[in-house]
């Protein structure tokens, strides 16, 4: 999958932009706050129907405007043209169209335009709460398996019903069992999918991390879930009295976690900034491989400010990997350092394009007197 061009209107600090991209490496260079990441977020919004950041979508409308609109033309791996248009009017719902036809359920868009993004906020995948890591698992697996999202929605609704009963102080075991039985099938499917996903990406993550770290360190990941050792009905029956006192469901797949390791120790506790950033980058690249293999489509890869907080040797290893554009397909890279960008472009054999970003405006710039090759 490649993005051929994009049109943006009143999205964050981008008043208006029309850009043509290469199917190879597209680089954006400029100072912080100029709009580099905003372009990546617009691409993310088209592909996954949500932004990269956690800010409310209404806050993505440019200050002083009433709506934003983003439209992009894509080419599938099979060569078929595709178009995605997303818009939001202040005070109203979001509109998402594919080839001119609006989705009735936006969730059906997941997986159609696979994308992997690497951002500075990814450090929260290690340092943040378990919720961050569950959200990652759910977003990635849903792109590859639509049935997984169905199970998530069903489990979430059943969980909400059980929690309402707990808060109301209901003590009828038969009522609880009816809901818990309904939850169990979806919980089992979620647990199985997550376990299989971790099994798939774990060796890929370790391999990518080893390359980035120059083979000097080992990193790994594992899956923590109460369903690894017991069934959900048994777990919920044992916790019922406690949950009534708490007013919420204390155990289940909604409490699962990914455990991150540096050697035999916790990456979260002992990892330096550079090690954490290397880990999250390796994790995203492992996810890229997973999505490419699971869906048969090459994801678009967004690399936002990936070189920050990394030493020179790690940057060099990353540059060598990124320069192998045949492996990763279409890539978008942002950086404030022109030297990093020049190093990437000089090592490429395929197409590339370079933009300078200033106050939400994008200007193609040349290398050595010629247009970016």
C-alpha positions as a Markdown table, in Angstrom:
| # | Residue | x | y | z |
|---|---|---|---|---|
| 1 | Unk | 0.0 | 0.0 | 0.0 |
| 2 | Unk | 1.3 | 3.4 | -0.9 |
| 3 | Unk | 0.0 | 6.9 | -0.5 |
| 4 | Unk | 0.3 | 8.8 | -3.8 |
| 5 | Unk | -0.9 | 12.2 | -2.7 |
| 6 | Unk | -2.8 | 14.0 | 0.0 |
| 7 | Unk | -5.0 | 17.1 | 0.3 |
| 8 | Unk | -5.4 | 18.7 | 3.8 |
| 9 | Unk | -7.6 | 21.6 | 4.9 |
| 10 | Unk | -7.5 | 23.2 | 8.3 |
| 11 | Unk | -6.0 | 20.3 | 10.1 |
| 12 | Unk | -4.0 | 21.4 | 13.2 |
| 13 | Unk | -1.5 | 24.0 | 12.0 |
| 14 | Unk | -1.9 | 23.1 | 8.3 |
| 15 | Unk | -4.2 | 25.6 | 6.7 |
| 16 | Unk | -4.1 | 24.0 | 3.3 |
| 17 | Unk | -1.7 | 21.6 | 1.6 |
| 18 | Unk | -1.5 | 19.5 | -1.5 |
| 19 | Unk | 1.4 | 17.1 | -1.6 |
| 20 | Unk | 2.7 | 14.4 | -4.0 |
| 21 | Unk | 4.7 | 11.5 | -2.5 |
| 22 | Unk | 7.1 | 8.9 | -3.8 |
| 23 | Unk | 6.4 | 5.2 | -3.1 |
| 24 | Unk | 9.9 | 5.0 | -1.5 |
| 25 | Unk | 11.1 | 7.3 | 1.3 |
| 26 | Unk | 9.5 | 10.7 | 2.0 |
| 27 | Unk | 11.5 | 12.9 | 4.4 |
| 28 | Unk | 10.3 | 16.0 | 6.2 |
| 29 | Unk | 12.8 | 18.3 | 7.8 |
| 30 | Unk | 12.2 | 21.4 | 10.0 |
| 31 | Unk | 12.2 | 22.8 | 13.4 |
| 32 | Unk | 10.0 | 21.5 | 16.2 |
| 33 | Unk | 6.4 | 22.7 | 16.0 |
| 34 | Unk | 6.4 | 23.5 | 12.3 |
| 35 | Unk | 3.9 | 20.7 | 11.3 |
| 36 | Unk | 6.0 | 17.7 | 10.4 |
| 37 | Unk | 4.2 | 15.4 | 12.9 |
| 38 | Unk | 0.8 | 17.0 | 11.9 |
| 39 | Unk | 1.2 | 15.6 | 8.4 |
| 40 | Unk | 2.0 | 12.2 | 9.7 |
| 41 | Unk | -1.1 | 12.4 | 12.0 |
| 42 | Unk | -3.2 | 13.3 | 8.9 |
| 43 | Unk | -2.0 | 10.1 | 7.2 |
| 44 | Unk | -2.7 | 8.1 | 10.4 |
| 45 | Unk | -6.2 | 9.6 | 10.5 |
| 46 | Unk | -6.9 | 8.4 | 7.0 |
| 47 | Unk | -5.5 | 4.9 | 7.5 |
| 48 | Unk | -6.8 | 4.1 | 11.0 |
| 49 | Unk | -9.6 | 6.6 | 11.4 |
| 50 | Unk | -7.9 | 8.1 | 14.5 |
| 51 | Unk | -5.0 | 10.4 | 15.2 |
| 52 | Unk | -1.6 | 9.3 | 16.7 |
| 53 | Unk | -2.1 | 11.5 | 19.8 |
| 54 | Unk | -4.7 | 11.2 | 22.5 |
| 55 | Unk | -6.1 | 14.7 | 22.0 |
| 56 | Unk | -9.8 | 15.0 | 21.3 |
| 57 | Unk | -10.4 | 15.0 | 17.5 |
| 58 | Unk | -12.2 | 18.3 | 17.7 |
| 59 | Unk | -8.9 | 19.8 | 18.9 |
| 60 | Unk | -7.4 | 18.8 | 15.6 |
| 61 | Unk | -9.4 | 21.4 | 13.8 |
| 62 | Unk | -7.2 | 24.4 | 13.1 |
| 63 | Unk | -7.8 | 27.3 | 15.5 |
| 64 | Unk | -10.4 | 29.6 | 14.0 |
| 65 | Unk | -11.8 | 27.0 | 11.5 |
| 66 | Unk | -15.1 | 25.1 | 11.7 |
| 67 | Unk | -13.9 | 21.8 | 10.3 |
| 68 | Unk | -11.0 | 19.8 | 8.9 |
| 69 | Unk | -10.9 | 17.7 | 5.8 |
| 70 | Unk | -8.2 | 15.2 | 4.6 |
| 71 | Unk | -8.3 | 13.3 | 1.3 |
| 72 | Unk | -5.7 | 10.9 | 0.0 |
| 73 | Unk | -5.2 | 8.7 | -3.1 |
| 74 | Unk | -3.6 | 5.4 | -2.6 |
| 75 | Unk | -2.3 | 2.5 | -4.7 |
| 76 | Unk | -2.8 | -1.0 | -3.4 |
| 77 | Unk | 0.0 | -3.7 | -3.6 |
| 78 | Unk | -2.0 | -5.1 | -6.5 |
| 79 | Unk | -2.0 | -1.7 | -8.3 |
| 80 | Unk | -5.6 | -0.8 | -7.7 |
| 81 | Unk | -6.4 | 2.9 | -7.0 |
| 82 | Unk | -8.1 | 3.7 | -3.7 |
| 83 | Unk | -9.3 | 6.9 | -2.1 |
| 84 | Unk | -9.9 | 7.8 | 1.5 |
| 85 | Unk | -11.6 | 11.0 | 2.7 |
| 86 | Unk | -12.0 | 11.9 | 6.4 |
| 87 | Unk | -13.6 | 15.0 | 7.8 |
| 88 | Unk | -14.9 | 16.5 | 11.0 |
| 89 | Unk | -17.2 | 19.4 | 11.5 |
| 90 | Unk | -17.0 | 21.1 | 14.9 |
| 91 | Unk | -19.9 | 19.9 | 17.1 |
| 92 | Unk | -20.7 | 17.0 | 14.8 |
| 93 | Unk | -19.5 | 13.4 | 14.1 |
| 94 | Unk | -16.6 | 12.3 | 12.0 |
| 95 | Unk | -17.2 | 11.3 | 8.3 |
| 96 | Unk | -15.0 | 8.6 | 6.7 |
| 97 | Unk | -15.4 | 7.6 | 3.1 |
| 98 | Unk | -13.7 | 5.0 | 0.9 |
| 99 | Unk | -13.9 | 5.5 | -2.8 |
| 100 | Unk | -16.7 | 8.0 | -2.3 |
| 101 | Unk | -18.8 | 5.7 | -0.1 |
| 102 | Unk | -19.3 | 6.6 | 3.5 |
| 103 | Unk | -18.8 | 3.9 | 6.1 |
| 104 | Unk | -21.8 | 3.0 | 8.2 |
| 105 | Unk | -19.4 | 1.6 | 10.8 |
| 106 | Unk | -16.0 | 3.1 | 11.0 |
| 107 | Unk | -14.6 | -0.1 | 12.5 |
| 108 | Unk | -14.9 | -1.8 | 9.1 |
| 109 | Unk | -12.1 | 0.5 | 7.9 |
| 110 | Unk | -9.6 | -1.3 | 10.2 |
| 111 | Unk | -7.0 | -3.3 | 8.3 |
| 112 | Unk | -7.9 | -1.9 | 4.9 |
| 113 | Unk | -5.0 | 0.5 | 4.9 |
| 114 | Unk | -2.4 | -0.9 | 7.3 |
| 115 | Unk | -0.1 | 1.5 | 8.9 |
| 116 | Unk | 2.7 | 1.4 | 11.6 |
| 117 | Unk | 3.8 | 4.6 | 13.3 |
| 118 | Unk | 6.8 | 5.3 | 15.5 |
| 119 | Unk | 6.5 | 8.4 | 17.7 |
| 120 | Unk | 8.2 | 9.9 | 20.7 |
| 121 | Unk | 5.1 | 9.0 | 22.8 |
| 122 | Unk | 5.9 | 5.3 | 22.2 |
| 123 | Unk | 8.1 | 5.4 | 25.3 |
| 124 | Unk | 4.8 | 5.1 | 27.2 |
| 125 | Unk | 4.5 | 1.5 | 25.8 |
| 126 | Unk | 7.3 | 0.7 | 28.3 |
| 127 | Unk | 7.0 | 3.4 | 31.0 |
| 128 | Unk | 3.2 | 3.8 | 30.9 |
| 129 | Unk | 0.3 | 1.8 | 32.3 |
| 130 | Unk | -0.8 | -1.6 | 31.2 |
| 131 | Unk | -3.7 | 0.1 | 29.4 |
| 132 | Unk | -1.3 | 1.6 | 26.9 |
| 133 | Unk | 0.1 | -1.8 | 26.0 |
| 134 | Unk | -3.4 | -3.4 | 25.8 |
| 135 | Unk | -4.5 | -0.6 | 23.5 |
| 136 | Unk | -1.5 | -1.4 | 21.2 |
| 137 | Unk | -2.3 | -5.1 | 21.1 |
| 138 | Unk | -6.0 | -4.4 | 20.3 |
| 139 | Unk | -5.2 | -1.9 | 17.6 |
| 140 | Unk | -2.7 | -4.1 | 15.9 |
| 141 | Unk | -4.6 | -7.4 | 16.1 |
| 142 | Unk | -7.8 | -5.7 | 14.9 |
| 143 | Unk | -6.0 | -4.6 | 11.8 |
| 144 | Unk | -5.2 | -8.2 | 11.0 |
| 145 | Unk | -8.3 | -9.9 | 12.3 |
| 146 | Unk | -11.8 | -8.2 | 12.1 |
| 147 | Unk | -13.3 | -10.9 | 14.3 |
| 148 | Unk | -11.0 | -9.9 | 17.1 |
| 149 | Unk | -12.6 | -6.4 | 17.2 |
| 150 | Unk | -16.0 | -8.0 | 17.4 |
| 151 | Unk | -15.0 | -10.0 | 20.5 |
| 152 | Unk | -13.5 | -6.9 | 22.1 |
| 153 | Unk | -16.8 | -5.0 | 21.6 |
| 154 | Unk | -18.8 | -7.9 | 23.0 |
| 155 | Unk | -16.5 | -8.4 | 26.0 |
| 156 | Unk | -16.6 | -4.6 | 26.7 |
| 157 | Unk | -20.4 | -4.5 | 26.7 |
| 158 | Unk | -20.7 | -7.5 | 28.9 |
| 159 | Unk | -18.0 | -6.1 | 31.3 |
| 160 | Unk | -20.0 | -2.9 | 31.5 |
| 161 | Unk | -23.2 | -4.8 | 32.4 |
| 162 | Unk | -21.4 | -6.8 | 35.1 |
| 163 | Unk | -19.9 | -3.6 | 36.6 |
| 164 | Unk | -23.3 | -2.0 | 36.7 |
| 165 | Unk | -24.6 | -5.0 | 38.7 |
| 166 | Unk | -21.6 | -4.8 | 41.0 |
| 167 | Unk | -22.1 | -1.1 | 41.7 |
| 168 | Unk | -25.8 | -1.8 | 42.4 |
| 169 | Unk | -24.9 | -4.4 | 44.9 |
| 170 | Unk | -26.7 | -7.3 | 43.1 |
| 171 | Unk | -26.0 | -10.6 | 44.8 |
| 172 | Unk | -27.9 | -13.1 | 42.6 |
| 173 | Unk | -25.4 | -15.7 | 41.5 |
| 174 | Unk | -27.5 | -16.8 | 38.5 |
| 175 | Unk | -27.6 | -13.2 | 37.1 |
| 176 | Unk | -23.9 | -13.0 | 37.3 |
| 177 | Unk | -23.3 | -16.4 | 35.8 |
| 178 | Unk | -25.5 | -15.5 | 32.8 |
| 179 | Unk | -23.3 | -12.5 | 32.0 |
| 180 | Unk | -20.1 | -14.2 | 32.9 |
| 181 | Unk | -20.9 | -17.1 | 30.5 |
| 182 | Unk | -21.4 | -14.6 | 27.8 |
| 183 | Unk | -18.1 | -12.9 | 28.6 |
| 184 | Unk | -16.2 | -16.1 | 28.6 |
| 185 | Unk | -16.3 | -17.0 | 24.9 |
| 186 | Unk | -15.1 | -13.6 | 23.9 |
| 187 | Unk | -12.5 | -13.5 | 26.6 |
| 188 | Unk | -11.1 | -16.8 | 25.5 |
| 189 | Unk | -10.9 | -15.6 | 21.9 |
| 190 | Unk | -9.1 | -12.4 | 22.9 |
| 191 | Unk | -6.7 | -14.3 | 25.1 |
| 192 | Unk | -5.9 | -16.8 | 22.4 |
| 193 | Unk | -5.4 | -14.0 | 19.8 |
| 194 | Unk | -3.1 | -12.0 | 22.1 |
| 195 | Unk | -1.0 | -15.0 | 23.0 |
| 196 | Unk | -0.6 | -16.0 | 19.4 |
| 197 | Unk | 0.3 | -12.4 | 18.5 |
| 198 | Unk | 3.0 | -12.2 | 21.2 |
| 199 | Unk | 4.4 | -15.6 | 20.1 |
| 200 | Unk | 4.6 | -14.2 | 16.5 |
| 201 | Unk | 6.3 | -10.9 | 17.2 |
| 202 | Unk | 8.6 | -11.9 | 20.1 |
| 203 | Unk | 11.4 | -13.3 | 18.0 |
| 204 | Unk | 11.1 | -10.4 | 15.5 |
| 205 | Unk | 11.3 | -7.9 | 18.3 |
| 206 | Unk | 14.4 | -9.5 | 19.7 |
| 207 | Unk | 16.1 | -9.6 | 16.3 |
| 208 | Unk | 15.4 | -6.0 | 15.5 |
| 209 | Unk | 16.5 | -4.8 | 19.0 |
| 210 | Unk | 19.8 | -6.8 | 18.6 |
| 211 | Unk | 20.4 | -5.0 | 15.3 |
| 212 | Unk | 19.7 | -1.6 | 16.7 |
| 213 | Unk | 21.9 | -2.2 | 19.8 |
| 214 | Unk | 24.7 | -3.7 | 17.8 |
| 215 | Unk | 24.2 | -7.1 | 19.3 |
| 216 | Unk | 25.3 | -5.9 | 22.7 |
| 217 | Unk | 22.0 | -6.4 | 24.5 |
| 218 | Unk | 19.0 | -8.7 | 24.4 |
| 219 | Unk | 15.4 | -7.6 | 24.7 |
| 220 | Unk | 12.2 | -9.6 | 24.8 |
| 221 | Unk | 8.5 | -9.5 | 25.5 |
| 222 | Unk | 5.9 | -11.8 | 27.2 |
| 223 | Unk | 2.2 | -11.9 | 27.8 |
| 224 | Unk | 0.6 | -11.7 | 31.2 |
| 225 | Unk | -3.0 | -12.8 | 31.6 |
| 226 | Unk | -5.1 | -14.5 | 34.3 |
| 227 | Unk | -6.6 | -16.6 | 31.5 |
| 228 | Unk | -3.2 | -18.2 | 30.9 |
| 229 | Unk | -3.8 | -20.4 | 34.0 |
| 230 | Unk | -7.6 | -20.5 | 34.5 |
| 231 | Unk | -11.0 | -20.0 | 32.8 |
| 232 | Unk | -12.9 | -16.8 | 33.1 |
| 233 | Unk | -16.0 | -18.2 | 34.8 |
| 234 | Unk | -13.8 | -19.7 | 37.5 |
| 235 | Unk | -11.9 | -16.5 | 38.0 |
| 236 | Unk | -15.0 | -14.3 | 38.2 |
| 237 | Unk | -16.8 | -16.7 | 40.6 |
| 238 | Unk | -13.8 | -16.6 | 42.9 |
| 239 | Unk | -13.6 | -12.8 | 42.8 |
| 240 | Unk | -17.4 | -12.1 | 42.9 |
| 241 | Unk | -17.6 | -11.1 | 46.6 |
| 242 | Unk | -14.5 | -9.0 | 46.4 |
| 243 | Unk | -15.8 | -7.3 | 43.2 |
| 244 | Unk | -19.1 | -6.5 | 44.8 |
| 245 | Unk | -17.2 | -4.7 | 47.6 |
| 246 | Unk | -15.0 | -2.9 | 45.0 |
| 247 | Unk | -17.8 | -2.0 | 42.6 |
| 248 | Unk | -15.9 | -3.2 | 39.5 |
| 249 | Unk | -14.5 | -6.4 | 37.9 |
| 250 | Unk | -11.0 | -6.8 | 39.2 |
| 251 | Unk | -9.8 | -9.6 | 36.9 |
| 252 | Unk | -10.2 | -10.5 | 33.3 |
| 253 | Unk | -8.6 | -9.9 | 29.9 |
| 254 | Unk | -9.2 | -6.2 | 30.4 |
| 255 | Unk | -6.3 | -6.4 | 32.9 |
| 256 | Unk | -3.9 | -8.2 | 30.7 |
| 257 | Unk | -0.4 | -6.8 | 30.2 |
| 258 | Unk | 2.7 | -7.1 | 28.0 |
| 259 | Unk | 5.9 | -7.5 | 30.0 |
| 260 | Unk | 9.0 | -5.9 | 28.6 |
| 261 | Unk | 12.5 | -7.3 | 29.4 |
| 262 | Unk | 16.1 | -6.2 | 29.0 |
| 263 | Unk | 18.0 | -9.4 | 29.5 |
| 264 | Unk | 16.7 | -11.0 | 32.6 |
| 265 | Unk | 15.5 | -7.7 | 34.0 |
| 266 | Unk | 12.5 | -5.3 | 33.5 |
| 267 | Unk | 13.0 | -2.9 | 30.7 |
| 268 | Unk | 10.5 | -0.6 | 32.5 |
| 269 | Unk | 12.6 | -0.5 | 35.7 |
| 270 | Unk | 16.2 | -0.5 | 34.3 |
| 271 | Unk | 16.1 | 0.6 | 30.7 |
| 272 | Unk | 17.8 | 3.9 | 29.8 |
| 273 | Unk | 16.1 | 6.4 | 27.5 |
| 274 | Unk | 18.1 | 5.1 | 24.6 |
| 275 | Unk | 17.3 | 1.4 | 25.4 |
| 276 | Unk | 13.6 | 2.2 | 25.8 |
| 277 | Unk | 13.5 | 4.0 | 22.5 |
| 278 | Unk | 15.4 | 1.2 | 20.8 |
| 279 | Unk | 12.9 | -1.3 | 22.3 |
| 280 | Unk | 9.8 | 0.6 | 21.2 |
| 281 | Unk | 11.3 | 1.0 | 17.7 |
| 282 | Unk | 12.1 | -2.7 | 17.5 |
| 283 | Unk | 8.5 | -3.4 | 18.7 |
| 284 | Unk | 7.0 | -1.3 | 16.0 |
| 285 | Unk | 9.1 | -2.9 | 13.3 |
| 286 | Unk | 8.1 | -6.3 | 14.5 |
| 287 | Unk | 4.5 | -5.2 | 14.3 |
| 288 | Unk | 5.2 | -4.0 | 10.7 |
| 289 | Unk | 6.4 | -7.6 | 9.8 |
| 290 | Unk | 3.3 | -9.1 | 11.6 |
| 291 | Unk | 0.8 | -6.9 | 9.7 |
| 292 | Unk | 2.5 | -7.5 | 6.4 |
| 293 | Unk | 2.5 | -11.3 | 6.9 |
| 294 | Unk | -1.0 | -11.5 | 8.4 |
| 295 | Unk | -2.9 | -9.3 | 5.8 |
| 296 | Unk | -0.8 | -9.7 | 2.7 |
| 297 | Unk | -0.5 | -5.9 | 2.5 |
| 298 | Unk | 2.6 | -3.8 | 3.0 |
| 299 | Unk | 1.9 | -1.2 | 5.7 |
| 300 | Unk | 2.9 | 2.4 | 5.4 |
| 301 | Unk | 5.6 | 3.2 | 7.9 |
| 302 | Unk | 5.7 | 6.5 | 9.8 |
| 303 | Unk | 8.9 | 7.4 | 11.6 |
| 304 | Unk | 8.4 | 10.5 | 13.7 |
| 305 | Unk | 11.6 | 12.0 | 15.3 |
| 306 | Unk | 13.1 | 8.5 | 15.7 |
| 307 | Unk | 16.7 | 9.6 | 16.3 |
| 308 | Unk | 16.1 | 11.6 | 19.4 |
| 309 | Unk | 17.7 | 10.2 | 22.6 |
| 310 | Unk | 19.8 | 7.7 | 20.7 |
| 311 | Unk | 23.6 | 7.5 | 20.6 |
| 312 | Unk | 25.5 | 7.7 | 17.3 |
| 313 | Unk | 26.0 | 3.9 | 17.0 |
| 314 | Unk | 22.3 | 3.2 | 17.3 |
| 315 | Unk | 21.4 | 5.9 | 14.9 |
| 316 | Unk | 23.8 | 4.4 | 12.4 |
| 317 | Unk | 22.2 | 0.9 | 12.8 |
| 318 | Unk | 18.8 | 2.4 | 12.3 |
| 319 | Unk | 19.8 | 4.3 | 9.2 |
| 320 | Unk | 21.1 | 1.1 | 7.6 |
| 321 | Unk | 17.8 | -0.7 | 8.3 |
| 322 | Unk | 15.7 | 2.2 | 7.1 |
| 323 | Unk | 17.8 | 2.6 | 4.0 |
| 324 | Unk | 16.6 | -0.9 | 3.0 |
| 325 | Unk | 13.4 | 0.5 | 1.6 |
| 326 | Unk | 12.6 | -2.7 | -0.4 |
| 327 | Unk | 11.9 | -4.3 | 3.0 |
| 328 | Unk | 9.6 | -1.6 | 4.4 |
| 329 | Unk | 7.9 | -0.2 | 1.3 |
| 330 | Unk | 6.7 | 3.4 | 1.6 |
| 331 | Unk | 8.2 | 5.4 | 4.5 |
| 332 | Unk | 7.7 | 8.8 | 6.0 |
| 333 | Unk | 10.5 | 10.2 | 8.2 |
| 334 | Unk | 10.6 | 13.4 | 10.2 |
| 335 | Unk | 13.7 | 15.0 | 11.8 |
| 336 | Unk | 15.0 | 18.3 | 12.8 |
| 337 | Unk | 18.5 | 17.3 | 11.8 |
| 338 | Unk | 19.2 | 17.6 | 8.1 |
| 339 | Unk | 22.4 | 15.5 | 8.4 |
| 340 | Unk | 20.3 | 12.5 | 9.5 |
| 341 | Unk | 18.0 | 13.0 | 6.5 |
| 342 | Unk | 20.9 | 13.4 | 4.1 |
| 343 | Unk | 22.5 | 10.2 | 5.4 |
| 344 | Unk | 19.3 | 8.3 | 4.7 |
| 345 | Unk | 18.8 | 9.6 | 1.2 |
| 346 | Unk | 22.5 | 9.1 | 0.3 |
| 347 | Unk | 22.2 | 5.4 | 1.1 |
| 348 | Unk | 19.1 | 4.8 | -0.9 |
| 349 | Unk | 18.9 | 3.1 | -4.3 |
| 350 | Unk | 15.2 | 3.8 | -4.8 |
| 351 | Unk | 13.0 | 6.9 | -5.1 |
| 352 | Unk | 12.9 | 9.5 | -2.4 |
| 353 | Unk | 11.5 | 12.9 | -1.8 |
| 354 | Unk | 12.4 | 15.7 | 0.7 |
| 355 | Unk | 10.3 | 18.5 | 2.1 |
| 356 | Unk | 11.1 | 21.4 | 4.2 |
| 357 | Unk | 8.4 | 22.2 | 6.7 |
| 358 | Unk | 7.7 | 25.8 | 8.0 |
| 359 | Unk | 4.6 | 26.9 | 9.8 |
| 360 | Unk | 2.4 | 24.2 | 8.3 |
| 361 | Unk | 3.7 | 24.7 | 4.8 |
| 362 | Unk | 5.6 | 22.1 | 2.8 |
| 363 | Unk | 8.3 | 23.0 | 0.3 |
| 364 | Unk | 10.0 | 20.3 | -1.9 |
| 365 | Unk | 13.8 | 20.9 | -1.6 |
| 366 | Unk | 16.7 | 19.7 | -3.7 |
| 367 | Unk | 19.8 | 17.7 | -3.1 |
| 368 | Unk | 23.0 | 18.7 | -4.9 |
| 369 | Unk | 21.1 | 21.0 | -7.2 |
| 370 | Unk | 18.8 | 18.3 | -8.4 |
| 371 | Unk | 15.3 | 17.5 | -7.2 |
| 372 | Unk | 15.3 | 14.9 | -4.4 |
| 373 | Unk | 15.8 | 11.6 | -6.3 |
